[in-house]
Amino acid sequence: MRCCGELCRCCSCFTCGLPVCLALVWDEKYIKVLSMTLSTVKFDDCVGNQAVVFQSSDPVFGVRTDGSVYAREEGARLDEPVRFKLTASGPHTHAWEAVVQLSLTSSPSAQQNEDEKRTYIIPPRYTITILLHDLSISDQDQDISIRYSITGVGADQPPNEVFSIDPELGKMFVTKPLDREHRSSYHLRAHAVDMNGNQVENPIDLYIFVIDMNDNRPEFKNQVYNGSVDEGSRPGTYVMHLSAFDADDNTTANGMVRYRILSQTPHSPIPNMFTINSETGDIVTVAPGLDREKVSQYTIIVQATDMEGNLNFGLSNTATAIITVTDINDNPPMLTSRTFSGEVPENRVDLVVANLTVIDADQPHSPNWNAVYRIISGDPSGHFTIRTDPISNDGMVTVVKPVDFEMNRAFMLTAVVSNQAHLASGIQSSLQSTAGVTISVQDVNEPPYFPTNPKHIRFEEGVPAGTSLTTFSASDPDRLQMQQIIRYLKLSDPADWLSINGTNGQIITTAILDRESVYVKNNIYEATFLAIDNGSPEASGTGTLQISLIDINDNPPALVPRESQICERMNKNVNGVNITAADADTDPNAGPFVFELPNYPTSIRRNWTISRISGDYARLALRYQVYLKPGMYEVPIVVSDSGNPPLSNRSVIKVKVCPCDEHGDCTTLGAVVAAGLGTGAIISILICIIILLCMVLLFVVWIKRREKERQTKQLLIDPEDDVRDNILKYDEEGGGEEDQDYDLSQLQQPDSLDHIISKPPGVRRVDERPIIPESQYPIRPVVPHPGDIGDFIHEGLRAADNDPTAPPYDSLLVFDYEGSGSTAGSVSSLNSSSTGDQDYDYLNDWGPRFKKLADMYGGGAED
């Protein structure tokens, strides 16, 4: 927007609504004396500039009320350009800011002496802030016409036509609104040419900086912020941080944001529990008294304002901060009563007998609220524990170890409650955190018990039936009740060896005790008995009796092994059979064993001998130079154990005598002979094996011969071409019912030829075989060679073609008769000439079988 004919920064006046213009005009002056006028600032507030005051941010340069720029200190230097901020303010206008830049230029006379050419008044590199100066050239020769132009981003490059220049006067203008947040500076080049387009001077660089104005509000990243602070926090405790962003220049007041708290909800305990750092946005506490149990959450409205918080000129925005007061353990748990009571039946476990209730004002279901119970006295044996109910936080007194009414009729417990988390600093435990718990024990009818359980006794095996072993009695623990009667029953007796007296518990045998029984494990026999009282209700207890059975020599030894084999002649390597014995008894009633041959029959001692190897082993062998035929022999042996007195047993071992090889092993034939088979039986077995092998061989030969014959027949004729005894189905086509009325007798072969022979010469209706001698066909060889098959086939085919007696006979075949009375129409009207007008092209659609006819009558390829 233009104002006063020059480029300016404009906005609406608060009083009249007219544009307010701020411009800079530069004079070419050197700083020689103090308060010397350097330049002039023009400002118009649209009401006459009454009481307008200019303030400079530079302590060296100032601006008077008339707008003249002067040096406050003598000897101020401008070796380099100086920039400072100038603020114009008055009663009828807001504070307006502009950036003033001062720089040295050459005087006109010096410039004229140095260069006689046309030159710019401004230096080659000139920085333009708001007002763009006149770029006209100082020309000694006023008759030369100059044309000015600018190039660069904002002129002839996107964004185009933001700046323009008067081609004759050289004055630059802004033609579109500038947005510093979009682009903060522009770099242009100014050009000067004559009317012929010749360059008059070198181009100069123009740097244009867009001065920021406060056109953007501060923006919070979030509309709602969440923070937390512990209850009881001291003043100055950090709570949370809020931040707002202003798109304006943060080096100026336009982008400098300040924060403040507008409101706090609720106002308890005071309306200003929190404050905010105006520059950083940090919220901290300013007063004590945060108590979650009273106020658990605060809502704070925070305002962010730019222009360094100036509410008159700055733009503002708000956000909400929600501050949650977090819990600390500042409330100790308190039991609702000083005493609690409960009852428990004796001998019960995992039973809740009392319930302790507690109150805690802290955050529910948090470590500050969760209760922990302990028993500090009254239960030295650990019969009880207190568990916490996770929902109600109550303490459940639970029995974990059975109590005995006869030992303790009541328990006086002392319980204390605390939290999972430690109490906050400075918080003391409440007197109500301790309480007494009285637990009464209820008497119940307890079952009888066996004082010694299991009970161990020792007896020798073989004790006869009716022997009293012991008295297995039980006791009644209910000593404070009326004397009860106990009766006994047998609960488990695997071998049924025992019985118990129902009144006094005496154990008596009912059978002989046998240590070697399968019911005895590790020499111990176990039985279980039941003791039942007559209380209300009845109670029972079990007891186990373990009988250790002492072994006696009541089992004779048995020979092992019961079968073996031996060579018919003694071998220097293997000359006998090792034998031993097995005894169900244990030491000393078992080994060492004594092995002997009986005196009868006498052949035993004459042919066999036994030699001792060790206490439990001996060797049975043939006597030297004794030869026995191969076969099976039974040798009796008497075995005695080492018991007192010893027990003997006559056992028989079956010994197989057979021929052996050099290793002492029975040969196959010898093993068969030794098994009891004679020579005739062996020969019969061998003959059967040979016959079986021959039958298998003949069967294999017959199979191969049959396979060869089948392959030979395949060479003479392919089974697929052999149509004998085969039904070949082709296709079936027919018309309606009228087409099915045929006289098939005309097509059948007559049974006799008499009617044909007696028939006068004429048309014959059947095939006739000529009455001439038959031709001779080649004789087929018995086993033809595959190479002669082709010749044989060709010779047979040639003979059949030249044989008139071979069918089909060369005679006229009549398939139907046409004459008077025939339902079939005459075919004499058929004309084979192709000169007619009938169209035979439809034959092309009948398939390949009619293709020839289609070519002949339908035109074919000629068409």
C-alpha positions in Angstrom: 0.0 0.0 0.0 1.3 3.4 -0.8 1.2 6.4 1.5 2.6 9.9 0.8 3.9 8.6 -2.5 6.5 6.4 -0.9 6.8 2.7 0.2 5.8 2.3 3.9 4.5 -0.1 6.5 0.8 0.6 7.0 -2.0 -0.4 9.3 -5.3 1.3 10.4 -5.2 4.2 12.8 -7.1 3.7 16.0 -8.6 7.2 15.9 -9.5 7.8 12.3 -8.9 4.5 10.6 -6.5 6.1 8.0 -3.2 4.5 7.1 -0.3 5.3 9.4 3.0 5.6 7.5 6.5 5.3 8.7 9.3 6.0 6.2 13.0 6.7 6.2 14.8 9.3 4.1 18.5 9.3 3.9 20.8 12.4 3.7 24.4 12.3 2.7 26.1 13.8 5.8 29.2 13.0 7.7 29.2 12.9 11.5 31.4 15.9 12.3 29.8 17.5 15.4 27.6 16.3 18.3 23.8 16.5 17.6 24.5 16.8 13.9 21.4 15.9 11.8 22.2 12.7 9.9 18.8 11.8 8.4 15.1 12.4 8.8 12.3 10.1 9.8 8.9 10.9 8.5 5.9 9.6 10.6 2.2 10.4 10.2 -0.4 9.3 12.7 -3.2 10.9 10.7 -4.0 13.4 13.5 -1.0 15.8 13.1 1.6 13.9 15.1 0.6 15.6 18.3 2.9 14.5 21.2 4.5 11.7 19.2 7.8 10.6 20.8 10.5 8.6 19.1 12.7 6.2 21.1 15.9 4.7 19.7 17.3 1.4 20.9 20.9 2.6 20.1 22.5 4.7 22.9 24.7 6.5 20.3 22.0 7.6 17.9 18.7 9.3 18.8 15.7 10.8 17.0 14.1 14.1 17.9 10.4 14.8 17.9 10.6 16.3 14.4 12.1 13.0 13.1 15.7 14.1 12.7 18.3 11.5 13.4 21.3 12.7 15.3 24.4 11.4 17.1 24.3 11.6 20.9 28.1 11.2 21.3 30.8 13.2 19.5 33.0 11.2 17.3 30.5 8.5 16.5 31.8 6.3 13.7 30.0 4.7 10.7 32.9 2.6 9.4 30.3 -0.1 9.1 26.5 0.2 8.7 24.7 0.7 12.0 21.1 -0.7 12.6 18.9 0.2 15.5 15.2 -0.1 16.3 13.1 3.1 16.3 9.8 3.2 18.2 7.1 5.8 17.6 4.4 6.2 20.2 1.8 8.8 21.1 -1.6 9.3 22.8 -3.5 8.6 19.5 -1.5 5.7 18.2 0.0 2.3 19.1 3.7 1.8 19.4 5.1 1.4 15.9 8.6 0.1 15.2 11.0 0.5 12.3 14.6 -0.5 11.7 16.9 2.3 10.8 20.2 1.6 9.1 22.9 4.2 8.7 25.9 3.9 6.4 28.6 6.2 5.0 28.5 7.3 1.3 30.8 9.4 -0.7 30.1 13.1 -1.1 29.0 14.3 -4.6 32.2 16.3 -5.2 34.5 13.4 -4.3 32.4 11.0 -6.4 32.6 13.4 -9.4 36.3 13.7 -9.2 36.9 9.9 -9.0 34.7 8.9 -11.8 33.3 11.1 -14.5 30.8 8.4 -15.5 27.2 8.2 -14.4 26.9 6.6 -10.9 24.3 5.6 -8.4 23.8 7.7 -5.4 23.6 4.6 -3.2 26.6 2.2 -2.9 26.7 -1.0 -5.0 25.5 -3.2 -2.1 22.7 -1.4 -0.4 20.4 -2.9 2.3 16.8 -1.8 2.2 14.6 -2.5 5.2 11.2 -0.8 4.7 11.5 2.2 2.5 13.0 1.5 -0.9 15.0 4.5 -2.1 15.1 6.3 -5.4 17.5 4.4 -7.6 18.0 7.2 -10.1 21.5 7.9 -11.4 23.3 11.1 -10.8 23.9 12.2 -14.4 26.0 15.1 -15.5 24.6 14.8 -19.0 20.9 15.4 -18.4 20.1 14.7 -22.1 20.6 10.9 -21.7 17.4 8.9 -21.0 17.8 6.0 -18.6 15.6 3.0 -18.1 15.5 1.1 -14.8 14.6 -2.6 -14.1 14.9 -5.1 -11.3 15.3 -8.9 -11.5 15.3 -11.8 -8.9 12.9 -13.6 -6.6 9.9 -11.3 -6.1 10.4 -9.4 -9.3 10.6 -11.6 -12.4 10.9 -14.9 -10.6 8.2 -16.6 -8.4 6.6 -15.1 -6.5 6.4 -12.6 -9.4 5.6 -8.9 -9.3 5.9 -8.5 -5.5 8.2 -5.5 -6.2 8.1 -3.1 -9.1 10.2 -0.1 -10.2 9.4 3.0 -12.1 11.4 2.6 -15.3 12.0 6.4 -15.7 12.3 7.6 -12.1 13.9 4.5 -10.6 11.6 4.3 -7.6 10.7 0.9 -6.2 7.3 -0.1 -4.8 5.7 -3.1 -3.1 2.7 -4.3 -5.1 1.6 -7.3 -2.9 1.3 -7.8 0.9 4.4 -9.2 2.4 4.4 -12.1 4.9 7.6 -12.5 6.9 6.6 -15.9 8.2 6.5 -17.1 4.6 9.6 -15.2 3.3 11.7 -12.9 5.5 14.1 -11.4 2.9 14.5 -10.8 -0.8 17.6 -10.5 -3.0 17.1 -8.4 -6.1 19.4 -6.9 -8.8 18.8 -3.4 -10.2 19.8 -2.6 -13.8 20.2 0.7 -15.7 20.3 0.9 -19.5 19.9 3.7 -22.1 17.2 3.9 -24.8 19.2 1.6 -27.0 19.4 -1.1 -24.4 23.1 -0.5 -23.6 24.1 -1.0 -20.0 24.9 2.3 -18.4 26.2 1.0 -15.1 26.9 -2.4 -13.6 23.9 -4.0 -11.8 23.7 -3.5 -8.1 22.5 -5.9 -5.4 19.4 -5.0 -3.4 18.7 -6.9 -0.1 15.2 -6.3 1.3 14.4 -7.5 4.8 10.7 -7.8 5.8 10.1 -6.3 9.2 7.9 -8.5 11.4 4.5 -7.3 12.7 2.5 -9.1 15.4 0.0 -11.0 13.2 0.3 -14.5 14.8 -1.1 -15.7 18.1 0.8 -18.0 20.3 -0.2 -21.6 19.7 -0.1 -24.4 22.3 0.9 -27.8 21.0 -1.9 -29.4 23.0 -5.1 -28.0 24.3 -5.0 -30.2 27.4 -1.9 -31.0 29.4 -1.7 -33.6 32.2 0.6 -33.4 35.1 0.9 -34.8 38.6 2.3 -33.8 42.0 2.5 -35.7 45.3 0.2 -34.7 48.0 1.9 -32.9 50.9 4.5 -31.4 48.5 6.4 -28.3 49.7 6.1 -24.9 48.0 8.3 -24.7 44.9 7.8 -28.3 43.9 7.9 -28.7 40.1 4.6 -30.0 38.7 4.7 -29.8 34.8 5.7 -27.7 31.8 3.6 -25.9 29.2 4.9 -24.3 26.0 3.4 -22.2 23.2 4.9 -21.3 19.9 4.6 -17.9 18.2 5.3 -17.8 14.4 6.4 -14.1 14.7 10.0 -13.0 15.1 11.2 -14.3 18.5 14.0 -11.6 18.5 11.3 -9.0 18.7 8.4 -8.5 21.2 6.1 -9.9 18.5 7.4 -13.4 19.2 8.2 -13.2 22.9 5.6 -15.2 24.8 4.7 -14.8 28.4 2.6 -17.1 30.5 0.1 -16.6 33.3 -2.5 -18.6 35.2 -6.1 -17.4 34.6 -8.0 -19.7 37.0 -7.7 -22.7 39.3 -10.5 -25.2 40.0 -11.3 -25.9 42.8 -10.1 -23.1 45.1 -9.3 -25.4 47.9 -7.5 -24.9 50.2 -6.6 -21.5 48.6 -7.3 -20.2 45.0 -3.6 -19.9 44.2 -2.0 -23.2 44.9 0.2 -23.0 41.8 2.1 -20.5 39.8 3.7 -20.5 36.4 7.1 -19.2 35.3 6.1 -16.4 32.8 9.0 -17.1 30.5 9.6 -20.9 30.7 6.0 -22.2 31.3 7.0 -24.3 34.3 4.2 -24.8 36.8 5.3 -25.1 40.5 3.5 -25.2 43.8 3.4 -22.0 45.8 1.5 -23.1 49.0 1.4 -26.1 51.2 -1.8 -28.1 51.9 -2.1 -30.5 48.9 -4.2 -33.4 50.2 -5.4 -36.2 47.8 -8.0 -37.3 50.3 -9.6 -33.8 50.0 -8.9 -32.7 46.5 -7.5 -35.3 44.0 -7.4 -33.1 40.9 -7.0 -29.5 39.9 -7.9 -27.8 36.6 -5.8 -24.7 35.7 -6.4 -22.4 32.7 -3.1 -21.0 31.4 -2.8 -18.0 29.0 0.1 -17.4 26.7 0.5 -13.8 25.4 3.1 -12.3 23.0 4.5 -8.8 23.0 6.2 -9.9 26.2 2.9 -10.4 27.9 1.5 -6.9 27.1 -2.2 -7.5 27.4 -3.0 -4.2 25.6 -1.1 -4.9 22.4 -0.3 -8.7 22.6 -2.2 -11.6 21.1 -3.2 -14.4 23.5 -4.3 -18.1 23.6 -5.2 -20.5 26.4 -4.7 -24.1 27.3 -5.9 -26.3 30.1 -3.6 -28.0 32.6 -5.0 -30.9 34.6 -2.9 -31.6 37.7 -3.5 -34.9 39.5 -2.6 -35.1 43.2 -0.9 -38.5 43.6 -1.2 -40.5 46.8 1.5 -41.0 49.4 1.2 -43.3 52.4 0.1 -40.5 54.8 -2.8 -42.5 56.4 -1.9 -45.5 58.4 -4.3 -48.5 58.4 -6.6 -48.7 61.4 -8.5 -51.7 62.7 -12.2 -51.1 63.2 -12.1 -52.8 66.7 -9.6 -53.4 69.4 -10.7 -57.0 69.9 -11.9 -59.8 67.6 -13.0 -63.4 68.3 -13.6 -66.7 66.5 -14.0 -70.5 66.9 -12.2 -73.4 65.4 -12.9 -77.2 65.6 -9.9 -79.2 66.6 -7.9 -81.1 63.9 -9.1 -78.8 61.1 -6.8 -76.9 58.7 -7.3 -74.2 56.0 -10.3 -72.9 57.8 -11.0 -69.1 58.3 -11.9 -68.7 61.9 -12.0 -64.9 62.3 -12.2 -61.8 60.1 -10.3 -58.5 60.9 -11.7 -55.4 59.3 -9.5 -52.3 58.6 -10.0 -48.8 57.1 -7.4 -46.8 55.1 -8.0 -43.5 53.5 -5.2 -43.8 50.9 -5.6 -44.8 47.3 -7.5 -48.1 47.2 -5.7 -51.1 45.8 -2.3 -49.4 45.9 0.7 -50.3 48.0 -0.3 -47.4 50.3 -3.7 -49.1 50.9 -3.0 -52.8 50.8 -2.8 -54.2 54.3 -0.3 -56.7 55.7 -1.2 -58.6 58.9 1.1 -60.3 61.3 0.6 -62.3 64.6 3.1 -60.9 67.1 2.2 -63.0 70.1 -0.1 -65.8 71.4 0.8 -68.5 68.8 4.3 -69.9 69.4 3.6 -73.1 67.6 2.4 -71.4 64.4 -1.1 -72.8 64.3 -2.6 -69.6 62.7 -1.8 -67.1 59.9 -3.6 -64.0 58.7 -4.2 -63.7 55.0 -5.3 -60.4 53.2 -8.5 -60.4 51.2 -7.4 -58.6 47.9 -10.8 -57.1 47.4 -12.0 -55.9 50.8 -8.5 -55.6 52.4 -9.7 -57.5 55.5 -7.5 -59.9 57.4 -8.7 -63.6 57.4 -7.4 -65.6 60.4 -6.7 -69.1 59.0 -5.8 -72.3 60.7 -2.7 -73.8 59.0 -1.8 -76.4 61.7 -4.3 -78.6 63.5 -5.2 -77.6 67.1 -6.0 -80.1 69.9 -8.7 -79.3 72.4 -7.1 -81.5 75.0 -3.9 -79.4 74.7 -5.3 -75.9 74.2 -8.9 -74.9 74.7 -8.3 -71.3 73.5 -5.7 -69.0 71.9 -5.2 -65.3 72.7 -3.5 -63.7 69.7 -2.2 -60.2 69.1 -2.3 -59.0 65.5 -0.8 -55.9 64.0 -1.6 -54.4 60.6 0.6 -52.2 58.3 0.8 -51.3 54.6 2.9 -52.7 51.8 4.5 -49.3 51.4 6.3 -47.6 54.2 4.6 -44.6 55.9 5.5 -41.2 54.5 8.1 -39.2 56.4 6.8 -37.7 59.5 3.7 -40.0 59.7 3.4 -42.2 62.8 1.5 -45.5 63.1 -1.9 -45.4 64.6 -2.8 -46.9 68.0 -5.6 -48.7 66.2 -3.2 -50.8 64.1 -3.0 -53.5 66.9 -5.8 -55.7 68.1 -6.4 -58.8 70.2 -7.9 -62.0 68.6 -9.5 -64.7 70.8 -9.8 -68.1 69.2 -11.9 -70.8 71.0 -11.2 -74.5 70.2 -14.2 -76.7 69.9 -13.9 -80.4 71.1 -14.9 -83.0 68.5 -14.9 -86.8 68.7 -11.3 -87.7 67.6 -10.6 -91.2 66.1 -8.6 -93.7 68.1 -4.9 -93.9 67.3 -2.2 -96.6 67.5 0.6 -95.4 69.7 3.2 -97.4 67.6 2.3 -97.1 64.0 3.6 -99.1 62.1 4.4 -101.8 64.7 7.3 -104.1 64.0 7.6 -107.7 65.3 9.9 -110.7 64.4 8.9 -114.3 64.1 10.3 -117.4 62.4 8.5 -118.6 59.4 6.6 -121.8 59.7 4.7 -120.7 62.9 1.6 -122.9 63.1 -1.9 -121.6 63.0 -3.3 -120.3 66.3 -0.1 -118.8 67.5 -0.5 -115.4 69.3 1.9 -112.9 67.8 1.2 -109.6 69.6 -1.5 -107.3 70.9 -2.1 -104.4 68.6 -4.2 -102.0 70.7 -5.3 -98.3 70.1 -5.8 -95.4 72.4 -8.6 -92.8 72.5 -7.4 -89.1 72.5 -10.7 -87.8 73.9 -9.5 -87.9 77.5 -12.0 -85.3 78.7 -15.0 -87.1 77.4 -16.7 -90.1 78.8 -14.6 -93.3 78.5 -15.3 -94.8 75.1 -15.2 -98.5 73.9 -12.8 -99.4 71.1 -13.4 -102.4 68.8 -10.9 -103.8 66.2 -11.3 -105.0 62.7 -9.0 -106.5 60.1 -8.7 -104.1 57.1 -6.0 -105.7 55.0 -4.4 -109.2 55.2 -3.2 -110.2 51.6 -2.3 -113.8 52.5 -5.2 -114.2 55.1 -2.7 -115.4 57.7 -3.9 -113.3 60.7 -6.9 -112.5 62.8 -7.5 -109.8 65.5 -9.5 -110.0 68.7 -12.3 -107.3 68.4 -12.0 -106.4 72.0 -8.4 -106.3 73.0 -6.6 -106.3 69.6 -4.7 -109.6 70.0 -3.2 -110.8 66.8 -3.4 -114.6 66.2 -2.2 -116.6 63.1 -4.7 -118.5 61.1 -2.2 -120.2 58.7 1.5 -121.1 58.6 3.7 -118.1 57.9 5.9 -118.7 54.8 8.8 -116.3 54.1 9.0 -117.5 50.5 5.3 -116.4 49.8 4.7 -113.9 47.0 3.0 -111.7 49.7 6.3 -111.2 51.6 8.4 -108.4 50.4 12.0 -108.2 51.7 11.2 -110.7 54.4 8.4 -108.5 55.8 4.7 -109.2 55.8 2.3 -106.3 56.2 -1.2 -106.2 57.5 -3.6 -103.3 58.3 -6.1 -103.1 61.1 -8.9 -100.7 62.1 -9.8 -99.3 65.5 -13.3 -97.8 65.9 -14.8 -96.0 68.9 -18.4 -95.7 70.0 -18.5 -91.9 70.0 -21.1 -89.7 68.1 -20.4 -89.9 65.4 -18.1 -92.9 65.3 -14.4 -92.3 64.5 -11.9 -94.8 63.3 -8.1 -95.0 63.0 -5.8 -97.4 61.1 -2.7 -99.1 62.2 -0.1 -101.2 60.2 1.6 -104.4 61.6 4.9 -105.4 60.0 6.1 -109.0 60.7 9.7 -109.7 59.9 9.9 -113.4 59.1 13.1 -115.3 60.0 14.1 -117.9 57.5 14.3 -121.6 58.3 15.6 -124.4 56.1 12.2 -125.6 54.7 13.0 -125.6 50.9 15.4 -128.2 49.3 17.6 -127.0 46.5 16.7 -127.5 42.9 19.2 -128.4 40.1 19.9 -125.8 37.4 19.9 -126.2 34.4 17.5 -129.0 33.7 18.7 -129.6 30.1 22.1 -129.5 28.4 24.3 -131.1 25.7 27.6 -132.8 25.7 30.0 -134.3 23.1 30.0 -138.0 22.6 33.7 -138.1 23.1 35.7 -136.0 25.6 37.2 -132.8 24.2 40.3 -131.3 25.7 38.6 -127.8 25.5 35.0 -128.7 26.5 34.6 -131.8 28.5 31.5 -131.3 30.7 28.4 -129.4 31.7 28.5 -126.8 34.5 25.6 -127.2 36.9 24.4 -125.3 40.0 21.4 -125.2 42.3 18.6 -122.8 43.3 17.3 -122.6 46.9 14.3 -120.4 48.0 15.9 -120.1 51.4 18.6 -117.6 52.4 22.0 -118.1 54.0 22.9 -120.1 55.9 20.2 -122.4 54.7 21.2 -122.2 51.0 24.7 -122.8 49.6 27.3 -124.0 49.4 25.7 -127.1 47.8 26.8 -130.7 47.6 26.3 -132.5 44.2 26.4 -136.4 44.1 25.5 -139.1 41.7 23.1 -141.8 43.0 24.3 -145.4 43.5 21.4 -146.8 41.5 21.3 -147.4 38.7 24.9 -148.4 38.5 25.3 -147.2 34.9 25.1 -143.7 36.1 28.3 -143.8 38.1 29.9 -146.0 35.4 29.4 -143.5 32.6 29.2 -140.1 34.4 31.3 -138.2 36.9 30.8 -135.0 38.9 33.6 -132.7 40.0 33.3 -129.7 42.3 34.1 -126.2 40.9 33.1 -123.9 43.8 30.7 -123.8 46.6 27.7 -123.4 44.3 28.9 -124.9 41.0 30.0 -128.4 39.8 30.8 -130.0 36.5 29.0 -133.1 35.0 31.0 -135.0 32.4 31.5 -138.4 30.7 34.0 -140.7 32.3 37.3 -141.0 30.4 37.3 -143.5 27.5 33.5 -143.8 27.8 31.6 -143.6 24.5 27.8 -143.1 24.3 25.8 -143.2 21.2 24.2 -139.8 20.2 20.9 -139.4 21.9 19.1 -138.0 24.9 20.1 -139.2 28.4 18.5 -138.5 31.8 21.1 -138.2 34.5 19.8 -138.1 38.2 21.8 -135.9 40.6 21.3 -135.5 44.4 21.8 -131.9 45.6 22.1 -131.0 49.3 22.1 -127.5 50.9 24.0 -126.3 54.0 21.0 -126.0 56.4 20.9 -127.5 59.8 19.8 -130.1 59.3 20.5 -130.0 55.5 17.8 -130.8 52.9 18.5 -132.9 49.8 16.7 -133.1 46.5 17.1 -135.7 43.7 16.9 -133.9 40.4 17.2 -135.2 36.8 19.1 -133.3 34.1 18.5 -134.2 30.5 21.8 -134.4 28.6 21.9 -134.5 24.8 25.0 -136.5 23.6 26.0 -135.6 20.0 29.0 -135.5 17.6 30.9 -132.3 18.0 33.3 -130.2 15.8 36.7 -129.0 16.8 35.1 -126.2 18.8 33.0 -128.5 20.8 29.7 -127.6 19.2 27.2 -130.2 18.1 27.0 -130.6 14.3 23.7 -130.3 12.5 23.4 -133.9 11.7 24.6 -134.9 15.1 21.9 -132.6 16.7 19.2 -134.4 14.6 20.5 -137.8 15.5 20.7 -136.8 19.1 17.1 -135.7 19.0 16.2 -139.4 18.4 15.8 -139.7 14.6 17.2 -142.8 12.9 19.0 -143.0 9.6 15.9 -144.0 7.7 14.1 -140.9 9.0 16.9 -138.7 8.0 17.0 -140.2 4.4 13.3 -139.7 4.0 13.5 -136.1 5.0 16.3 -135.5 2.5 14.3 -137.2 -0.3 11.3 -135.0 0.4 13.4 -131.9 0.2 14.8 -133.0 -3.2 11.3 -133.7 -4.6 10.1 -130.4 -3.4 13.0 -128.6 -5.1 12.3 -130.5 -8.4 8.6 -129.5 -8.4 9.6 -125.9 -7.9 12.0 -126.1 -10.8 9.5 -127.7 -13.2 6.9 -125.1 -12.3 9.4 -122.3 -13.2 10.2 -124.0 -16.5 6.5 -124.4 -17.4 5.9 -120.7 -16.6 8.7 -119.5 -18.8 7.6 -121.8 -21.7 4.1 -120.5 -21.6 5.4 -116.9 -21.6 7.5 -117.6 -24.7 4.5 -119.2 -26.6 2.4 -116.1 -25.8 5.0 -113.8 -27.1 5.3 -115.9 -30.4 1.5 -115.7 -31.0 1.7 -111.9 -30.6 4.2 -111.8 -33.4 1.9 -113.6 -35.9 -1.3 -111.6 -35.1 -2.0 -108.7 -32.9 -4.8 -109.5 -30.4 -6.4 -106.1 -31.3 -6.7 -107.3 -34.9 -8.2 -110.7 -34.0 -11.9 -110.3 -34.5 -12.8 -113.9 -33.9 -15.5 -114.3 -31.2 -15.5 -110.6 -30.7 -18.5 -108.3 -30.9 -17.6 -105.0 -32.6 -20.1 -102.2 -31.9 -20.0 -99.4 -34.4 -22.9 -96.9 -34.5 -26.6 -97.2 -34.5 -28.7 -95.0 -36.7 -32.3 -95.3 -37.7 -35.4 -93.5 -38.5 -38.9 -93.8 -37.0 -41.1 -96.8 -36.6 -41.8 -97.0 -40.3 -38.2 -97.6 -41.1 -38.1 -100.6 -38.8 -40.5 -102.8 -40.9 -38.0 -104.9 -42.8 -38.3 -108.3 -44.3 -35.1 -109.8 -42.8 -35.6 -113.1 -44.5 -34.3 -111.7 -47.7 -31.0 -111.1 -46.0 -30.6 -114.5 -44.4 -28.7 -117.5 -45.7 -31.2 -120.3 -46.5 -30.9 -123.6 -44.8 -30.7 -125.5 -48.2 -29.9 -124.6 -51.8 -32.6 -126.7 -53.5 -34.8 -123.7 -54.3 -31.8 -121.9 -55.8 -30.7 -124.9 -57.9 -34.2 -125.4 -59.3 -34.6 -121.7 -59.9 -34.2 -120.6 -63.6 -31.2 -118.5 -64.5 -31.5 -114.9 -63.4 -30.6 -112.7 -60.5 -29.4 -114.7 -57.5 -30.2 -113.4 -54.1 -27.4 -115.1 -52.1 -23.7 -115.6 -52.4 -22.7 -118.8 -54.2 -19.4 -120.6 -53.9 -18.1 -121.6 -57.3 -17.8 -125.3 -57.9 -14.1 -125.5 -58.8 -11.1 -127.2 -57.2 -9.8 -125.2 -54.1 -6.4 -123.5 -54.3 -3.4 -124.6 -52.3 -2.2 -122.4 -49.5 1.3 -122.4 -48.1 1.9 -124.6 -45.1 2.6 -122.8 -41.8 5.8 -124.0 -40.1 5.4 -125.6 -36.7 7.8 -123.0 -35.0 8.2 -120.1 -37.4 11.2 -117.9 -37.2 10.4 -114.3 -36.5 12.1 -113.3 -39.7 9.8 -115.5 -41.9 6.5 -114.0 -40.5 6.4 -111.2 -43.1 6.9 -113.7 -46.0 4.4 -116.1 -44.7 1.7 -113.3 -44.5 2.4 -112.0 -48.0 2.2 -115.5 -49.6 -1.1 -116.3 -47.8 -2.6 -112.9 -48.9 -1.6 -113.6 -52.6 -3.1 -117.0 -52.6 -6.3 -115.7 -51.1 -6.6 -113.0 -53.7 -6.2 -115.6 -56.5 -8.6 -118.1 -55.0 -12.2 -117.8 -56.5 -13.5 -120.1 -53.9 -12.6 -117.9 -51.1 -15.3 -115.4 -49.9 -16.5 -113.0 -50.7 -17.7 -114.6 -53.9 -17.8 -112.7 -57.1 -21.6 -112.6 -57.5 -24.3 -109.9 -57.4 -25.8 -109.3 -54.0 -29.4 -108.3 -53.7 -30.3 -106.6 -50.4 -33.9 -105.6 -51.2 -36.4 -106.1 -54.0 -38.1 -103.3 -55.8 -41.2 -104.0 -57.9 -44.9 -103.8 -57.8 -46.4 -103.2 -54.5 -43.2 -101.9 -53.0 -43.6 -99.1 -50.5 -40.2 -97.7 -51.6 -40.3 -95.1 -54.3 -38.5 -95.5 -57.6 -34.9 -94.4 -57.8 -34.9 -94.3 -61.6 -35.4 -90.5 -61.5 -32.0 -90.0 -59.9 -29.8 -88.2 -62.4 -26.0 -88.3 -61.9 -25.5 -85.4 -64.3 -24.2 -82.2 -62.7 -25.9 -79.9 -65.2 -29.1 -79.6 -63.0 -30.0 -76.7 -60.9 -29.9 -78.6 -57.5 -27.5 -77.2 -54.9 -25.2 -79.8 -53.4 -23.2 -77.4 -51.2 -24.9 -78.9 -48.1 -22.7 -82.0 -48.6 -19.8 -79.9 -47.2 -21.6 -79.9 -43.8 -21.9 -83.8 -43.6 -18.4 -84.4 -42.6 -15.2 -85.9 -44.2 -17.1 -89.0 -45.6 -19.0 -86.8 -48.0 -16.2 -84.5 -48.9 -15.6 -86.3 -52.3 -19.2 -86.0 -53.3 -19.2 -82.3 -52.2 -16.1 -81.7 -54.5 -17.8 -83.5 -57.4 -21.3 -82.1 -57.3 -21.0 -79.1 -55.1 -18.4 -77.2 -57.1 -15.5 -78.0 -54.7 -12.4 -76.0 -55.2 -13.4 -74.7 -58.6 -15.9 -72.4 -57.0 
